[in-house]
Protein backbone atom coordinates (compact mmCIF):
# COMPACT_ATOMS: atom_id res chain seq x y z
CA UNK A 1 0.00 0.00 0.00
CA UNK A 2 1.51 3.35 -1.02
CA UNK A 3 2.04 6.01 1.64
CA UNK A 4 0.38 9.42 1.50
CA UNK A 5 3.49 11.16 0.15
CA UNK A 6 3.76 8.70 -2.74
CA UNK A 7 0.09 9.26 -3.53
CA UNK A 8 0.58 13.05 -3.46
CA UNK A 9 3.64 12.88 -5.74
CA UNK A 10 1.84 10.61 -8.17
CA UNK A 11 -1.22 12.87 -8.10
CA UNK A 12 0.92 15.90 -8.96
CA UNK A 13 2.34 14.13 -12.03
CA UNK A 14 -1.16 12.99 -13.05
CA UNK A 15 -2.42 16.59 -12.73
CA UNK A 16 0.40 17.77 -14.99
CA UNK A 17 -0.80 15.30 -17.63
CA UNK A 18 -4.41 16.43 -17.20
CA UNK A 19 -3.33 20.08 -17.55
CA UNK A 20 -1.58 19.29 -20.83
CA UNK A 21 -4.57 17.30 -21.97
CA UNK A 22 -6.96 20.23 -21.69
CA UNK A 23 -4.71 23.14 -22.70
CA UNK A 24 -2.94 22.07 -25.86
CA UNK A 25 -4.17 22.66 -29.38
CA UNK A 26 -4.43 19.57 -31.56
CA UNK A 27 -1.01 19.59 -33.22
CA UNK A 28 1.54 16.81 -33.69
CA UNK A 29 3.68 18.45 -30.99
CA UNK A 30 0.72 18.53 -28.60
CA UNK A 31 -0.11 14.87 -29.16
CA UNK A 32 3.53 13.89 -28.60
CA UNK A 33 3.65 15.89 -25.37
CA UNK A 34 0.42 14.28 -24.17
CA UNK A 35 1.76 10.83 -25.03
CA UNK A 36 5.01 11.48 -23.14
CA UNK A 37 3.16 12.79 -20.08
CA UNK A 38 0.71 9.86 -20.16
CA UNK A 39 3.61 7.40 -20.32
CA UNK A 40 5.20 9.28 -17.41
CA UNK A 41 2.02 8.73 -15.40
CA UNK A 42 2.19 5.02 -16.28
CA UNK A 43 5.85 4.87 -15.21
CA UNK A 44 5.11 6.59 -11.91
CA UNK A 45 2.08 4.39 -11.30
CA UNK A 46 4.45 1.43 -11.35
CA UNK A 47 7.48 2.94 -9.64
CA UNK A 48 6.11 5.47 -7.17
CA UNK A 49 2.91 3.77 -6.07
CA UNK A 50 3.95 0.11 -6.23
CA UNK A 51 7.74 -0.04 -6.43
CA UNK A 52 7.66 -1.99 -9.71
CA UNK A 53 10.90 -0.64 -11.13
CA UNK A 54 11.27 -2.71 -14.29
CA UNK A 55 7.86 -1.85 -15.83
CA UNK A 56 8.35 1.76 -14.72
CA UNK A 57 11.75 1.90 -16.37
CA UNK A 58 10.33 0.45 -19.58
CA UNK A 59 7.66 3.16 -19.57
CA UNK A 60 10.35 5.81 -18.98
CA UNK A 61 12.28 4.47 -22.00
CA UNK A 62 9.12 5.05 -24.02
CA UNK A 63 8.76 8.56 -22.50
CA UNK A 64 12.22 9.59 -23.65
CA UNK A 65 11.66 8.05 -27.07
CA UNK A 66 8.52 10.15 -27.51
CA UNK A 67 10.36 13.28 -26.38
CA UNK A 68 13.11 12.43 -28.85
CA UNK A 69 10.56 12.39 -31.68
CA UNK A 70 8.90 15.55 -30.30
CA UNK A 71 12.10 17.57 -30.36
CA UNK A 72 13.82 16.08 -33.36
CA UNK A 73 12.75 14.02 -36.34
CA UNK A 74 11.71 10.47 -36.92
CA UNK A 75 15.09 9.98 -38.58
CA UNK A 76 16.85 11.13 -35.41
CA UNK A 77 14.67 8.73 -33.39
CA UNK A 78 15.72 5.96 -35.78
CA UNK A 79 19.28 6.67 -34.65
CA UNK A 80 18.09 6.09 -31.10
CA UNK A 81 16.59 2.76 -32.14
CA UNK A 82 19.88 1.75 -33.74
CA UNK A 83 21.73 2.68 -30.54
CA UNK A 84 19.20 0.63 -28.57
CA UNK A 85 19.72 -2.44 -30.74
CA UNK A 86 23.51 -2.25 -30.52
CA UNK A 87 23.45 -1.62 -26.76
CA UNK A 88 20.91 -4.36 -26.14
CA UNK A 89 22.97 -6.83 -28.15
CA UNK A 90 26.10 -5.99 -26.15
CA UNK A 91 24.25 -6.09 -22.81
CA UNK A 92 22.58 -9.41 -23.66
CA UNK A 93 25.93 -10.86 -24.77
CA UNK A 94 27.26 -9.86 -21.35
CA UNK A 95 24.25 -11.63 -19.77
CA UNK A 96 23.00 -8.47 -18.09
CA UNK A 97 19.75 -8.65 -16.16
CA UNK A 98 16.66 -6.86 -17.46
CA UNK A 99 16.80 -3.95 -14.99
CA UNK A 100 20.38 -3.08 -15.94
CA UNK A 101 19.59 -3.52 -19.64
CA UNK A 102 16.70 -1.06 -19.50
CA UNK A 103 18.71 1.31 -17.32
CA UNK A 104 21.29 1.56 -20.12
CA UNK A 105 18.57 1.92 -22.76
CA UNK A 106 16.92 4.65 -20.69
CA UNK A 107 20.20 6.53 -20.31
CA UNK A 108 20.72 6.37 -24.09
CA UNK A 109 17.17 7.57 -24.68
CA UNK A 110 17.61 10.49 -22.34
CA UNK A 111 20.89 11.56 -23.91
CA UNK A 112 19.22 11.52 -27.33
CA UNK A 113 16.15 13.49 -26.19
CA UNK A 114 18.16 16.02 -24.16
CA UNK A 115 20.46 16.61 -27.11
CA UNK A 116 17.45 16.93 -29.40
CA UNK A 117 15.72 19.56 -27.25
CA UNK A 118 18.82 21.76 -27.26
CA UNK A 119 19.22 21.38 -31.01
CA UNK A 120 15.54 22.05 -31.75
CA UNK A 121 14.68 25.32 -33.45
CA UNK A 122 10.96 24.71 -33.67
CA UNK A 123 9.57 26.66 -30.72
CA UNK A 124 8.98 30.38 -30.34
CA UNK A 125 10.06 32.06 -27.11
CA UNK A 126 9.29 31.48 -24.26
CA UNK A 127 8.28 27.92 -25.16
CA UNK A 128 11.77 26.97 -26.29
CA UNK A 129 12.98 27.98 -22.84
CA UNK A 130 10.20 26.02 -21.13
CA UNK A 131 10.93 22.82 -23.06
CA UNK A 132 14.68 23.07 -22.43
CA UNK A 133 14.19 23.91 -18.76
CA UNK A 134 11.74 21.04 -18.31
CA UNK A 135 14.06 18.50 -19.91
CA UNK A 136 17.08 19.83 -17.99
CA UNK A 137 15.22 19.51 -14.68
CA UNK A 138 14.16 15.99 -15.73
CA UNK A 139 17.83 15.20 -16.43
CA UNK A 140 18.91 16.56 -13.02
CA UNK A 141 16.28 14.35 -11.41
CA UNK A 142 17.76 11.32 -13.14
CA UNK A 143 21.29 12.27 -12.09
CA UNK A 144 20.01 12.15 -8.52
CA UNK A 145 18.31 8.80 -9.14
CA UNK A 146 21.68 7.44 -10.29
CA UNK A 147 23.45 8.94 -7.27
CA UNK A 148 20.74 7.58 -4.96
CA UNK A 149 21.51 4.09 -6.22
CA UNK A 150 25.30 4.55 -6.44
CA UNK A 151 25.98 6.30 -3.11
CA UNK A 152 23.77 4.66 -0.46
CA UNK A 153 25.44 6.60 2.37
CA UNK A 154 23.73 9.78 1.09
CA UNK A 155 20.59 8.19 -0.31
CA UNK A 156 18.23 10.42 1.70
CA UNK A 157 19.77 13.59 0.27
CA UNK A 158 19.60 12.31 -3.31
CA UNK A 159 16.03 11.11 -2.79
CA UNK A 160 14.93 14.60 -1.74
CA UNK A 161 16.86 16.19 -4.61
CA UNK A 162 15.38 13.89 -7.22
CA UNK A 163 11.88 15.04 -6.23
CA UNK A 164 12.98 18.68 -6.06
CA UNK A 165 13.94 18.38 -9.75
CA UNK A 166 11.33 15.87 -10.94
CA UNK A 167 8.09 17.56 -9.92
CA UNK A 168 9.05 20.96 -11.37
CA UNK A 169 10.24 19.23 -14.56
CA UNK A 170 6.80 17.76 -15.10
CA UNK A 171 5.08 21.05 -14.30
CA UNK A 172 7.30 22.99 -16.71
CA UNK A 173 6.85 20.43 -19.48
CA UNK A 174 3.08 20.54 -18.94
CA UNK A 175 3.20 24.36 -19.04
CA UNK A 176 4.84 24.14 -22.44
CA UNK A 177 1.48 22.74 -23.53
CA UNK A 178 -0.24 26.03 -22.73
CA UNK A 179 1.19 27.48 -25.91
CA UNK A 180 -1.41 27.77 -28.63
CA UNK A 181 1.05 29.09 -31.16
CA UNK A 182 4.19 26.96 -30.82
CA UNK A 183 5.02 27.14 -34.46
CA UNK A 184 8.30 26.61 -36.25
CA UNK A 185 10.45 29.67 -36.44
C-alpha positions as CSV (number, residue, x, y, z in Angstrom):
1,X,0.0,0.0,0.0
2,X,1.5,3.4,-1.0
3,X,2.0,6.0,1.6
4,X,0.4,9.4,1.5
5,X,3.5,11.2,0.1
6,X,3.8,8.7,-2.7
7,X,0.1,9.3,-3.5
8,X,0.6,13.0,-3.5
9,X,3.6,12.9,-5.7
10,X,1.8,10.6,-8.2
11,X,-1.2,12.9,-8.1
12,X,0.9,15.9,-9.0
13,X,2.3,14.1,-12.0
14,X,-1.2,13.0,-13.1
15,X,-2.4,16.6,-12.7
16,X,0.4,17.8,-15.0
17,X,-0.8,15.3,-17.6
18,X,-4.4,16.4,-17.2
19,X,-3.3,20.1,-17.5
20,X,-1.6,19.3,-20.8
21,X,-4.6,17.3,-22.0
22,X,-7.0,20.2,-21.7
23,X,-4.7,23.1,-22.7
24,X,-2.9,22.1,-25.9
25,X,-4.2,22.7,-29.4
26,X,-4.4,19.6,-31.6
27,X,-1.0,19.6,-33.2
28,X,1.5,16.8,-33.7
29,X,3.7,18.4,-31.0
30,X,0.7,18.5,-28.6
31,X,-0.1,14.9,-29.2
32,X,3.5,13.9,-28.6
33,X,3.7,15.9,-25.4
34,X,0.4,14.3,-24.2
35,X,1.8,10.8,-25.0
36,X,5.0,11.5,-23.1
37,X,3.2,12.8,-20.1
38,X,0.7,9.9,-20.2
39,X,3.6,7.4,-20.3
40,X,5.2,9.3,-17.4
41,X,2.0,8.7,-15.4
42,X,2.2,5.0,-16.3
43,X,5.8,4.9,-15.2
44,X,5.1,6.6,-11.9
45,X,2.1,4.4,-11.3
46,X,4.5,1.4,-11.4
47,X,7.5,2.9,-9.6
48,X,6.1,5.5,-7.2
49,X,2.9,3.8,-6.1
50,X,3.9,0.1,-6.2
51,X,7.7,0.0,-6.4
52,X,7.7,-2.0,-9.7
53,X,10.9,-0.6,-11.1
54,X,11.3,-2.7,-14.3
55,X,7.9,-1.9,-15.8
56,X,8.3,1.8,-14.7
57,X,11.7,1.9,-16.4
58,X,10.3,0.4,-19.6
59,X,7.7,3.2,-19.6
60,X,10.4,5.8,-19.0
61,X,12.3,4.5,-22.0
62,X,9.1,5.1,-24.0
63,X,8.8,8.6,-22.5
64,X,12.2,9.6,-23.6
65,X,11.7,8.1,-27.1
66,X,8.5,10.1,-27.5
67,X,10.4,13.3,-26.4
68,X,13.1,12.4,-28.9
69,X,10.6,12.4,-31.7
70,X,8.9,15.5,-30.3
71,X,12.1,17.6,-30.4
72,X,13.8,16.1,-33.4
73,X,12.7,14.0,-36.3
74,X,11.7,10.5,-36.9
75,X,15.1,10.0,-38.6
76,X,16.8,11.1,-35.4
77,X,14.7,8.7,-33.4
78,X,15.7,6.0,-35.8
79,X,19.3,6.7,-34.7
80,X,18.1,6.1,-31.1
81,X,16.6,2.8,-32.1
82,X,19.9,1.7,-33.7
83,X,21.7,2.7,-30.5
84,X,19.2,0.6,-28.6
85,X,19.7,-2.4,-30.7
86,X,23.5,-2.2,-30.5
87,X,23.4,-1.6,-26.8
88,X,20.9,-4.4,-26.1
89,X,23.0,-6.8,-28.2
90,X,26.1,-6.0,-26.1
91,X,24.2,-6.1,-22.8
92,X,22.6,-9.4,-23.7
93,X,25.9,-10.9,-24.8
94,X,27.3,-9.9,-21.3
95,X,24.2,-11.6,-19.8
96,X,23.0,-8.5,-18.1
97,X,19.8,-8.6,-16.2
98,X,16.7,-6.9,-17.5
99,X,16.8,-4.0,-15.0
100,X,20.4,-3.1,-15.9
101,X,19.6,-3.5,-19.6
102,X,16.7,-1.1,-19.5
103,X,18.7,1.3,-17.3
104,X,21.3,1.6,-20.1
105,X,18.6,1.9,-22.8
106,X,16.9,4.6,-20.7
107,X,20.2,6.5,-20.3
108,X,20.7,6.4,-24.1
109,X,17.2,7.6,-24.7
110,X,17.6,10.5,-22.3
111,X,20.9,11.6,-23.9
112,X,19.2,11.5,-27.3
113,X,16.1,13.5,-26.2
114,X,18.2,16.0,-24.2
115,X,20.5,16.6,-27.1
116,X,17.4,16.9,-29.4
117,X,15.7,19.6,-27.2
118,X,18.8,21.8,-27.3
119,X,19.2,21.4,-31.0
120,X,15.5,22.0,-31.8
121,X,14.7,25.3,-33.5
122,X,11.0,24.7,-33.7
123,X,9.6,26.7,-30.7
124,X,9.0,30.4,-30.3
125,X,10.1,32.1,-27.1
126,X,9.3,31.5,-24.3
127,X,8.3,27.9,-25.2
128,X,11.8,27.0,-26.3
129,X,13.0,28.0,-22.8
130,X,10.2,26.0,-21.1
131,X,10.9,22.8,-23.1
132,X,14.7,23.1,-22.4
133,X,14.2,23.9,-18.8
134,X,11.7,21.0,-18.3
135,X,14.1,18.5,-19.9
136,X,17.1,19.8,-18.0
137,X,15.2,19.5,-14.7
138,X,14.2,16.0,-15.7
139,X,17.8,15.2,-16.4
140,X,18.9,16.6,-13.0
141,X,16.3,14.4,-11.4
142,X,17.8,11.3,-13.1
143,X,21.3,12.3,-12.1
144,X,20.0,12.2,-8.5
145,X,18.3,8.8,-9.1
146,X,21.7,7.4,-10.3
147,X,23.5,8.9,-7.3
148,X,20.7,7.6,-5.0
149,X,21.5,4.1,-6.2
150,X,25.3,4.5,-6.4
151,X,26.0,6.3,-3.1
152,X,23.8,4.7,-0.5
153,X,25.4,6.6,2.4
154,X,23.7,9.8,1.1
155,X,20.6,8.2,-0.3
156,X,18.2,10.4,1.7
157,X,19.8,13.6,0.3
158,X,19.6,12.3,-3.3
159,X,16.0,11.1,-2.8
160,X,14.9,14.6,-1.7
161,X,16.9,16.2,-4.6
162,X,15.4,13.9,-7.2
163,X,11.9,15.0,-6.2
164,X,13.0,18.7,-6.1
165,X,13.9,18.4,-9.8
166,X,11.3,15.9,-10.9
167,X,8.1,17.6,-9.9
168,X,9.0,21.0,-11.4
169,X,10.2,19.2,-14.6
170,X,6.8,17.8,-15.1
171,X,5.1,21.1,-14.3
172,X,7.3,23.0,-16.7
173,X,6.8,20.4,-19.5
174,X,3.1,20.5,-18.9
175,X,3.2,24.4,-19.0
176,X,4.8,24.1,-22.4
177,X,1.5,22.7,-23.5
178,X,-0.2,26.0,-22.7
179,X,1.2,27.5,-25.9
180,X,-1.4,27.8,-28.6
181,X,1.1,29.1,-31.2
182,X,4.2,27.0,-30.8
183,X,5.0,27.1,-34.5
184,X,8.3,26.6,-36.3
185,X,10.5,29.7,-36.4
